[in-house]
Amino acid sequence: MHIDRLERYWIIAVGVVLGAFGAAIVASVVVFGVRLPSPVGRIDPAKIKESEFATPGLTQDGDHTYTLRIVAKMWKFDVGTKEPQPTIKIPAGSRLKILATSLDVTHGFYVEQHDVNVMLLPGQISQVDVTFNKPGVFHIICHEYCGPGHQAMVATIEVNEGN
């Protein structure tokens, strides 16, 4: 079977590109530990007051290790405070385990400048682990349209110099 010279070049080029994409996927999983966020549990949204999300907020688990439970609902992130724009304060170098769920509709959960981008579905518990190494103010934004008050659905993580 005869393959034209230009066809052979295209076949080689496509093979190299596909090989590079495959190598990048394998390297991202094996070397860099990239994982897709997946639900860690399910909960009946009607019984959220009887679950671990009955008292959302920040708890300290150890030295620079925290757990943040968040309930997304129209049109706010409930982190256990009464502020119109809730603020979570942690020291730099802290490892934060975020457990989040939605009470009513699909919400987005994005922490700017960090690798946190999750869809919050009613009844699904999502978990994301993130380390905040540098001080700053990082907004939590709902990036999934959830109704007429969507634009006001924000919270803040304030990272201060480590103690």
C-alpha positions as a printed NumPy array, in Angstrom:
array([[  0.   ,   0.   ,   0.   ],
       [  1.368,   3.346,  -1.029],
       [  0.96 ,   6.397,   1.22 ],
       [  1.692,   9.766,  -0.309],
       [  4.563,  11.693,   1.273],
       [  2.321,  14.6  ,   2.463],
       [ -0.226,  12.169,   3.904],
       [  2.555,  10.444,   5.828],
       [  3.644,  13.8  ,   7.299],
       [  0.087,  14.54 ,   8.409],
       [ -0.285,  11.093,   9.984],
       [  2.983,  11.568,  11.872],
       [  1.998,  15.088,  12.999],
       [ -1.407,  13.908,  14.255],
       [  0.224,  10.957,  16.037],
       [  2.755,  13.24 ,  17.759],
       [  0.028,  15.67 ,  18.89 ],
       [ -2.182,  12.842,  20.222],
       [  0.835,  11.325,  21.982],
       [  1.673,  14.695,  23.582],
       [ -1.934,  15.118,  24.8  ],
       [ -1.93 ,  11.593,  26.236],
       [  1.411,  12.21 ,  27.981],
       [  0.098,  15.478,  29.444],
       [ -2.958,  13.719,  30.892],
       [ -0.86 ,  10.921,  32.404],
       [  1.664,  13.426,  33.834],
       [ -1.09 ,  15.607,  35.351],
       [ -2.581,  12.613,  37.177],
       [  0.591,  10.739,  38.159],
       [  3.116,  13.534,  38.708],
       [  0.957,  16.503,  39.745],
       [ -1.908,  14.622,  41.429],
       [ -4.707,  16.369,  39.542],
       [ -8.089,  14.908,  40.48 ],
       [-11.596,  15.829,  39.406],
       [-13.84 ,  16.964,  42.24 ],
       [-16.378,  14.311,  43.045],
       [-19.212,  14.107,  45.552],
       [-18.235,  12.648,  48.913],
       [-21.798,  12.003,  49.989],
       [-25.469,  12.719,  49.591],
       [-27.934,  14.457,  51.855],
       [-31.673,  15.092,  51.753],
       [-31.969,  18.887,  51.318],
       [-35.244,  18.822,  53.28 ],
       [-33.364,  17.383,  56.291],
       [-30.323,  19.64 ,  56.167],
       [-31.112,  20.955,  59.679],
       [-30.545,  17.412,  61.001],
       [-27.144,  16.965,  59.354],
       [-23.559,  18.151,  59.78 ],
       [-24.607,  21.239,  57.792],
       [-27.087,  22.323,  60.498],
       [-24.347,  24.606,  61.853],
       [-22.247,  25.741,  58.892],
       [-18.996,  27.556,  59.524],
       [-15.283,  27.223,  60.162],
       [-13.82 ,  24.727,  62.629],
       [-10.151,  24.252,  63.472],
       [ -9.055,  20.618,  63.21 ],
       [ -5.378,  21.093,  64.049],
       [ -2.452,  23.449,  63.661],
       [ -3.203,  25.387,  60.435],
       [ -5.826,  22.795,  59.451],
       [ -9.45 ,  23.877,  59.122],
       [-12.799,  22.563,  57.893],
       [-15.322,  24.944,  56.349],
       [-18.926,  23.786,  55.963],
       [-20.949,  25.888,  53.53 ],
       [-24.595,  25.725,  52.499],
       [-25.393,  27.512,  49.236],
       [-28.919,  28.824,  49.021],
       [-30.752,  31.551,  47.205],
       [-28.876,  33.953,  47.212],
       [-26.066,  33.551,  49.668],
       [-23.332,  31.289,  50.958],
       [-24.271,  30.369,  54.533],
       [-21.04 ,  30.045,  56.541],
       [-22.644,  30.513,  59.943],
       [-22.387,  34.307,  60.19 ],
       [-25.07 ,  36.968,  59.833],
       [-22.956,  39.279,  57.667],
       [-24.399,  40.253,  54.263],
       [-21.051,  39.267,  52.721],
       [-19.613,  36.54 ,  54.981],
       [-15.868,  36.561,  55.671],
       [-13.794,  33.562,  56.715],
       [-10.481,  34.454,  58.37 ],
       [ -7.535,  32.037,  58.428],
       [ -3.754,  32.401,  58.785],
       [ -1.414,  32.017,  55.795],
       [ -0.163,  28.476,  55.274],
       [ -3.504,  26.999,  56.318],
       [ -4.955,  23.894,  54.74 ],
       [ -8.711,  24.254,  54.314],
       [-11.098,  21.355,  53.705],
       [-14.272,  22.765,  52.191],
       [-17.459,  20.719,  52.494],
       [-20.306,  22.317,  50.565],
       [-23.824,  21.535,  49.463],
       [-26.821,  23.324,  47.999],
       [-30.18 ,  23.698,  49.688],
       [-32.324,  24.605,  46.703],
       [-30.92 ,  24.913,  43.162],
       [-27.621,  24.389,  41.352],
       [-24.992,  26.879,  42.47 ],
       [-21.375,  27.419,  41.493],
       [-18.48 ,  27.651,  43.929],
       [-15.306,  29.356,  42.734],
       [-12.452,  30.691,  44.89 ],
       [-10.459,  33.236,  42.952],
       [ -6.713,  32.648,  42.441],
       [ -6.997,  29.048,  43.674],
       [ -7.773,  25.693,  42.129],
       [-11.348,  25.568,  43.481],
       [-14.216,  25.381,  41.016],
       [-17.147,  23.132,  41.906],
       [-20.8  ,  22.795,  41.015],
       [-23.037,  22.533,  44.086],
       [-26.083,  20.402,  43.429],
       [-28.991,  20.008,  45.844],
       [-28.375,  16.975,  48.031],
       [-24.805,  16.416,  46.872],
       [-21.913,  17.014,  49.273],
       [-18.788,  18.249,  47.523],
       [-15.33 ,  18.367,  49.098],
       [-12.339,  20.413,  48.019],
       [ -8.99 ,  20.673,  49.803],
       [ -6.967,  23.827,  49.26 ],
       [ -3.917,  25.428,  50.873],
       [ -3.719,  29.207,  51.25 ],
       [  0.005,  30.001,  51.221],
       [ -0.022,  33.742,  50.655],
       [ -1.919,  36.448,  52.543],
       [ -4.719,  38.221,  50.754],
       [ -8.442,  38.51 ,  50.251],
       [ -9.988,  35.865,  47.997],
       [-13.602,  36.01 ,  46.901],
       [-15.925,  33.029,  46.741],
       [-18.194,  33.517,  43.762],
       [-21.279,  31.68 ,  42.54 ],
       [-20.512,  31.166,  38.854],
       [-23.729,  29.32 ,  37.973],
       [-26.81 ,  31.465,  37.407],
       [-29.168,  30.619,  40.273],
       [-31.871,  33.278,  40.057],
       [-32.492,  37.03 ,  40.263],
       [-30.19 ,  37.59 ,  43.295],
       [-27.278,  35.65 ,  41.78 ],
       [-24.992,  38.676,  41.377],
       [-24.966,  39.259,  45.159],
       [-23.95 ,  35.692,  46.027],
       [-20.381,  36.188,  47.255],
       [-18.281,  35.479,  50.331],
       [-14.666,  36.21 ,  51.227],
       [-11.722,  34.257,  52.552],
       [ -9.275,  36.583,  54.291],
       [ -5.811,  35.081,  54.703],
       [ -3.649,  36.893,  57.244],
       [  0.064,  36.578,  57.998],
       [  0.65 ,  33.234,  59.735],
       [  0.615,  33.131,  63.523]])
